[in-house]
Amino acid sequence: MLTTRPRGTNDIMPGEVETWQYLERQLRHICGEYGYAEIRTPIFEHTELFLRGVGDTTDIVEKEMYTFIDRGERSVTLRPEGTASAVRAYLEDKLYAGPQPVKLYYTGPMFRYDRPQAGRYRQFHQFGVEVFGSNDPAIDAEVIAMGMDFYGRIGLKNLELHVNSVGCPVCRPNLRRQLQDFFRPRLAGLCPNCRERYEKNPLRILDCKESRCNELGSEAPTTVDCLCDSCQAHFESVKEHLKLLDLPFLVDRRLVRGLDYYTHTAFEIMAPDIGAQSSIGGGGRYNGLVETCGGPPTPGIGFALGMERIIMTMKSQGCAIPESPALDAFVVTAGKAAAHAAFNLLFKIRGAGISADKDYLNRSLKAQMKYAGKVGAKYVVIIGEEELKQGTAVIRDMAAQEQSTVAMGEVIRYLLDKIQHTPL
């Protein structure tokens, strides 16, 4: 139907969009404080980028991507996440040739063909940060702390920070062997996806959401059990830096995240009071991803926060959200000549930096006043035939229910003075 939006998508309407704008302002502000610059990448990319970058054993690539053939017979995919695109831009636009590390952030829609549920949609929105060029455990801690700092600023409470290390190419083969040895006698009980993962990437079994796979793998070896000395030292240093910042955390030995590119540090931020799907953001290090995408060996780390999940958590916790500023002035008229003069005045008022509007439905004077009250205008500027003759306007303070007659040439000065002295 033409009047029905596609399943798993949402309209963000006035009254709700103000919350999004508030969050976006907060995100841009904190990124400025932490030294991150904005990047904007295409909504679709060549499919190969995600096959190589995200990993062909992930649920995203296997089941969730919106992929199609364009008119040039090329396979393109609506971006399911932001990191692969950031890596592609880092390489294509030669950001590696500038000062390192490169610290970027982005926000925008992502697309995954998944079963819609509370806070999870087929078109969803992510805010993410990426840091390229540093392997310092301190930058891991900074990225994690930045996410927690943002949540604290918007008023979220009772969050849990889960951290883990998922190893590196040196220690992964050992983990792979141990996992295959553990699951070999349990293979028949795994879900079909995990039976495939057993050969391709048994680490993915630890990330399965099926209860039977969770039960069968409850005693399975974990990444922490198999870390090489270098990964162990890196993880210990990350934890030390988090402690320096007084950031409480839980070591979650089964946390592996859902993407193949992660190495070393992995983390998730949980809001336990929103239900079983409690993750509201997470990320980790991906030291091999730039090389996988055709670049030189370059360490990287980042996170992504789900905007819909954040808003759902804010509502659940009753967080205060600043209201959108009310309209400063509404111009009300009576008579055609007055309407012309008011139209000219309206644009002069706006030009002075005052938010203002007028009636465009030819309502009566009484109806215009009523509408001005409905839209929350602080002041109403009334111009009728008599005011026009005298070169004046009547300005009504809607909160105080008081009004004054002001010379037409003084209307803007009067409004500016009143608005500046209006209590916040």
N, C-alpha and C positions, 0 to 999 in steps of 0.2 A: 504493500500500500504506500502511496506517495506521502501520506500523513503519519507514517510510523517510522521511527528511526531504526536502523539495523540493531539486531540483538547484540547486547554487550557494549553498546555505546550510550553516551549520555549527552543531553543538552545541559550546559551550565548557564543558568538563567540569572537575571538581575535578582538580587537578594541573596544569591549564593556565590556569584562570581566575585563579589567583594572579598569573600574569604580567600579565594584563590589569589586575588591581587595582593592581599595582605601577606600571604605566605611568600609570594614571589618577591615582594619588597624586602621581607626579612632575609630571604635567601641571598638576594643580590647584595644586601648590606653586609652580611657575614662573610660572603666571598671577598668583598672588598677589603674587609679587615684582615683576612687570612692571605691575601695576595693572589687570588685566583681570578683569571680573566675569562670572559664568556666566549664560548664557541657555538656556532649554529651550523649544524650539518643537515644534509638532505633527509627527507622523511623516507625515501627509498634508496637502496643501494644495490649494487650487483650482488646476486645471491651468493656467489663464491666467497664474498667477504665474511658472511655469517657462517657458511659451511666450514671455512678454515678457522675463523676467529672464535666463534662460540663453541664449535665442536659437534661433530656429526653423531655423537652418542647422547647428546642432551635431549630432553623432552622438547625444548624450543625448536631445534632443527628437525627432529623426527616427527613431531606432531603439531606444532603450534604456529609455524611461520605462514604469513600471507605472501605467497610466491606466485608470480604470473609471468607470462611471456609478453613483452611489449611489441609494438609494431615493427621494431627493428629485429625481431626474433631473438632478443636478449632476455635472459632470465633475471628478473629484478624482484626484490623483496622489501616490503614495508618493514622498517627497522623494528626488531623485537626488543632491542636494548641499545644503550648508547655507547658502550665502551669500544666496540669494534669500529664504529664510525669515527670516534675520536682518534683511534690509532691510525686509521686510513688517512684522516686529515693531517695528523702529525707527520706522516710520511710524505703525502702528496704535496703539502704546502711547506715542506722542509723546515718544520719547527725545530727539528733536531739540530739545525745549523745555528740557532740562536742560543742565548744564555740558558743554561740548564740549572735546576730542573724546570720543566714547563708545567705550570699549574693551571688547569682549565676547569670550567664548569659549564653545564648545559641544562636546559629544561625544555620539555616538550612532550608530544604524544608518541607513544610506542604501541605496537600492535602484535597481539598474540591470539591465535584461535584457540581459546580455552573455554571451559565451562564457566559462564558468568556466575559470580557469587558476591556476597557482601564485600565491597572494597576491591574487587578484582573484576576487570572488564576486558573486553577484546580490544578496545581502544582505551588505553590508560595513560597516565602522565607520570613522568619521572623527573626528578632533579638528580643530577649526578656530578661528581667531581672526579678528575683524573690527574695524576701526577706522573710525569715521565722523566726518567733520567737519574733517579736516586734510589739506592738500595739501603739507605740508612733506616734502621728500625725506628728512629725518631719520627720519620715522616709517616710511617705506619700509624704511630700513636697520634700524630697530628690529624690525620684523615679521620681516624676513629673519634677523636675528641671533637672535631668539627661537627660531625653528625650529632653527637650528644649535646654539644653546645647549642646547636640550632633547636633541637627539641626542647631544651630547657628554656630558651628564650620565648618560645610560643606557649609555654605553660604546661607541657606534658610532664607527667609524674609517674613514679613507680615503673620505670622502664628497666629492662634487664639487658645488659651488654654481654653477649656470648662471643668468645674468641676461641680460635683454634689455629693450628698450623697444618696445612695439607701437604707439606713436603715439597720436594723438587724432583727433577729428572734423575738425580743420583739415588734418592731413597725410594722413589715410587716403584721401581721394579721389585724391590723386596716386599713392599706392601701388596703389590699385585699378586705375587706368588702366595703370600700368606692368606690373602682374601680368597683366592681360587682354591687353595687347599681347604680353607674353612667351609666354603659354600659347596664344594664338590658333592659331599654326601647329602646336602640339603637342596640340591639344584631342582629337583622335581617339585618342591614346595614353593618355589619362587614364582612370582607373576611372570607372564610371557616377556614383558619388557626386561625384567631383571635377568631372565635366562639368556637373553641376547647380550645384555651388559656383561655377563659373566666372562664372555670371550673378549668383547671389545674394550670394556673399561669397568672392571669389577668395583672400582671405587664408587661408581654411580649407584650401586646397590644400596650403599649407606644413605643415599639421598632419596630413596624411594618413599612414596607417601602411602603405599599399601600396608595395612596393618600386619598382614601375614609375613611380609618381607621384613618389617621391623622386628617382629617377634623372632623370626629365624636368625636375624642378624644381631640380636641383642648382645651376644658374647663374641661377636666378630672382632678381629684385630682392628685397631683404629690407626689413623695417621700418626698420632703422637707416639704409638708403640714402635714405630718404624723410622722415626726421623734420623737423618744423618747428623753428624756433629755440627755442621754448618747451620742446618735448619733449626736444630735445637738451640744453638747459641742465639740465632736471630729471634726466635720466639721468646726466649728468656729476656732478651733486651727489650722487645716490644712490651712485655708485661711490666718490666721495670719502669719504662717510660709512662705507662698508664698509671702506675702507682705514684709516680712523681706528680701526676696531675690529680691525684685523689679520685680517680675514676674507678668505681667498683666494677668488677667483671667476673664472669664465670667461665672457666675453661670447659668448653663443650667438645668432648673428644669425638663425637659423631658428626660434628658440623663440617660439611664439605662444600656447601653451596651447590647451585644447580648448573654451573657452567664449567666447561672443560679447561678453560684457560687459567684457572686459579693455581697459584703456587704459594708456598710459605703462609703468610697471614691470611686468615679468613675470619669474618665476623658478621654477626647479625644483631640487630637491635629489636627487642621484643616488647610488646605491650600486652602482658598476660590478661588484662581485663577486657580484651575485645574478642575473645573466643579462641578456638583451636588454631585458626590461621593468624597467629599473633605477630608475625614478623612485619615490621613497618619500614625496614630498610636494612641494607647490609652491603658488604663488598669484600675486597681483599686484594692481595698482590697478584700480579700476572706478569712475572718476569720474562716469560717466553713469548708473549703475544705479539709484540712488535716484530720479532724475528719471524714468527709464523706467518705474519702478513707481508713478509718480503723486506723488512727493514733490518738494520744492524741490531745485535743484541742490546736491548735497552730495558732496564727495570721499570716497572710501572705499578701503580696501586690506585684504587679508587673505590667509590661507593655509589649506590643509587638508592634514592628514597622514593617510595610510591606516594604520590600526592593524594590520591583517593584514600589510601590507607591512613595517611596522616590526618586528613579531615575527619574520617570516621572515628579515629582515636580522640581527636579534640572534642568531638560531639559527645563521645562516650564519657570523657572525663570532665565535661562541662567547662572547657577552657574558654576564657573571655576572648572575643574577637572584636576588634575595634569596628564600629559601624562606619559605613561610608558617609562622608560629610554631606549634610543636608544642603539643598539648594539655597544659595544666599538670598537671591531676590527673584520675585515673580512680578512681571509687569502686567497690570490689569488695565483695560481700556473700555471706554464707552463712546461710540461714534466713530465714523470712518476717518475723519480728519485726525482724531486723537490716535487712532490705530496706526496711521502712517508715522506720526511723530514718535509714538512708542516703539515702533519697529526700529527706527533710527537710533533711539536712546538705548534700546536693548543691546545693540552691537557695541555701542560706546561703553556700556557697563561691562560687557564681557572683555572688551579691550583693556579695561583697567584691572583685569585679573579677578573679577567678581563673577561667580557662577550665577547664571540668570537664564530665565526662559519666559515664554509668554503663551497665551492661548492661540491655537491654530484651528479651532472648531467653531468659531463665531458664537461662543457661549454668551449668556447674559452676564452682566456685571456680578450678580449674586453667585451664579454658577462658577465664574472665574475665581472668585474669592474662595469658594468651597474647594475648588480643585487645588488652589495654591496651598490650602491647609492640608489636603491629602498628600501632596508631594513633599510636605515638610519645609516649605520655604520659610526662611527666617524673617524676611521683610517682603512686603507687597508694595509696589510702586503703582499708584492709581492715577491715571490720566483720563479725564473726561473733557467734554467740550468747555466747561467753565474753567478748568485748570489750564486748558490750552490757551484760552483767551488771556488769562492772567500770567502765563509763562511760569506756571508752578506745577508741582506734583504733590500728591499726598502719599506719605510713606508710613505704612502701618507696621509696627513691631508685633509680630504674630504671637510671640510668647508673652509679652507684657500687656497685649491688647490695648496699646496706646498708639496714637498717630500724630504726625506733625506735617505741616505744610512747608514745603521747601522750594526755593527757586529752582527752575529747571537746570540752570547752569551749575547748581550746587548739589545735585542729586548724587553724583558719583562720589564727591568729597564726603557727603553725609554718610553714605553707605560704607565707604572705606573706614571712616572713623568708628561707626557703630560695630562693624564686623570685627575690627581689631580689638575692640573692648568687650566682645562677647565672651563670657566665661567658657572655657573648654569643658 
